[in-house]
Amino acid sequence: MADQHHKQGEMDITEQEKTFAGFVRMVVNVGIVCILIVLFLALFAR
């Protein structure tokens, strides 16, 4: 166990990159929906 050392850059991170990209895409989409809701309320809620 003591002879195992971490070497930077050797781990496969494709799944983490896919997960992060999906998270960013979801956050952007939710932000757009929130902005649209606020605009709708500003225009039509009287």
N, C-alpha and C positions, 0 to 999 in steps of 0.2 A: 504494500500500500504506500509506503514511504517513497518508493522509486517512481511513482506516477507524478508527473509534473504537467501543469497546464501550459500549453503553447498557444499564444495568441494567434488567431486567424485560422485555426484548424477546425473549429466546430461548424457544422452545417446549420445555417440560420435561415434557410429558405422558408420554413414554416412560420418563424417569428416575423419575417418580412411580410409574408402574405397576411398574417393576422393584423399587423400594424397598418398595412395598407387598407385593409377592410375597415378597421377602426376609424382611420382618418376619413375614409369615404363616407362612413355612417355619420360622423360628426358634421361633416360639410353638408350632407343632405338634411340632417335635423336642423342645422342652422338656417338653411335656405327655407325650409318649411316654416320655421319660427318667424323669419322675416316676412314671408308671404302672409302669414296669419296676422301679424301686426299691421301690415299694409291694408289687408282686407278690413280689419276692424277700424283703422283710421279713416278709410274711405266710406264705409257703409254703416257704421254703428253711430247713429244719430238719434 
